[in-house]
Amino acid sequence: MNKIKFNGSRVHIIGIGGIHMSAIARLLKERGLTITGSDLEETALTKDLKSEGITIFSQHDASNVSTADLVITTAAVKKNHIEIVEAEKRKIPILRRSEAIAELIDGKKIIAIAGSHGKTSTSTLIATILKQSNFSPMYVLGGESQDLTKNSAWGSGIHCVVEADEYKQAFLDYEPDLEVITNIDADHLDDYGSRENYYNAFLQFAKKLKSSGLILLCGDDKGTGQLLSEITDTGLRYESYGFEETNTWVARDLNLNHSGARFELSGPSNFEHGLLEISVPGKHAVLNALAAAAVSLHEGVQFSSIQKTLKQFHGVKRRFELIGETRGISVIDDYAHHPTEVQATLETTRMRYTNHRLIAIYQPHTYSRTAYLWENWLNCWKGLDKLIILETYAARELPNQGKTANELADSITSTPTIYAATEQEAIEHAIQETNENTVILTIGAGNITNIAPKILEAIA
């Protein structure tokens, strides 16, 4: 990859409303560069970027790149995109998102968090602990933290916490000093083609570790457990974490409750141990906290500072986020778009809201993901009283590339399920099903997040 000088540049970002792309935009704006971007969809995030002085075009057009010195694009943007074609015609350098991030974080001590699930929460936890402990880290996150003001910041310290996304093998552009791999659970098979290819990408990522670095893997997960066995004789330095006693770092004496969890941290004898409490519910949240604590201790954070931050941590937006409560009805928004994530969300909901009626509105994310995880989608809804399936968020796909939302709704037999063609229809169905002890979940990675406030308004 050729080095690109960002200083003094005018940078145009295609798909600037994406969570990772907006993080890049903010970093470059913070450095005093002139930033423009294009995105077809206006969201709260694009509105925030506009308020920060970034020009955003609501249409893709060749003229959008006319004054740019550099173009940054997502991996999902095709080569025949009008702005890409124009940039190539003008001989304007083009960087993929991960290439741009790799250049921006060059020279820092890189802590990269990867995994099929939990990487956003874990990376946000690590960044928050380091920041609250006065380490002033740089961070580039794939979600909006409720504790940090933005999803990216330069920081003045030596560390950079980066969420290492596996889509299109983006994480292979990084050379971390410390890697966390939370789990490996087949996803993005529309891109990878097979579970084996997907797994091998994580193996390649593990081998991107710097020679003096450390890999921290969840030893309880089947996928990372396999990876652990494969890197044993490679010379890579590694540790594991989880609930099983065979791990390097163990969460013992686990006590889950409706508002969070507490557990005893046990690890290598040269590190401080003790009781940790988190205010985010669920066993998956405990694993995220365990990984974050282990990383932070390795980086020299005081145990008391970790205790304080975990106890006060509010979480990440769209990760079991309580949008509001009215008339005894709670509305929660969650980003889950994989059956494993859905199961974790529903288990957490049942734990936190015992004896409540539980209704979910789910928006499938891409037709292909619905198809290649078909059997899992049919059986991941245990605990729901009613499931409402909204039309698929197609993203980059056409219906003939997989299974439709209507097909999914017709095929689920384990849970009372209906299909809703529109947002309004879904909201009306949900309200008809509610009583004074009801939780309504909006689930999915698309624009379903816009529904939650409308449900609250309709109920009120």
PyMOL commands that set and color helices and strands:
alter all, ss='L'
color gray80, all
select helices_A, chain A and resi 19-30+44-51+62-65+82-89+97-104+119-132+167-173+189-192+195-206+222-231+283-298+303-312+339-352+367-372+374-378+399-401+405-411+423-432+447-459
alter helices_A, ss='H'
color red, helices_A
select strands_A, chain A and resi 10-14+34-38+55-57+70-73+94-96+109-114+138-140+152-153+159-163+178-181+214-218+238-242+249-257+260-266+274-278+321-326+329-334+357-362+386-390+417-420+438-443
alter strands_A, ss='S'
color yellow, strands_A
deselect
rebuild
show_as cartoon
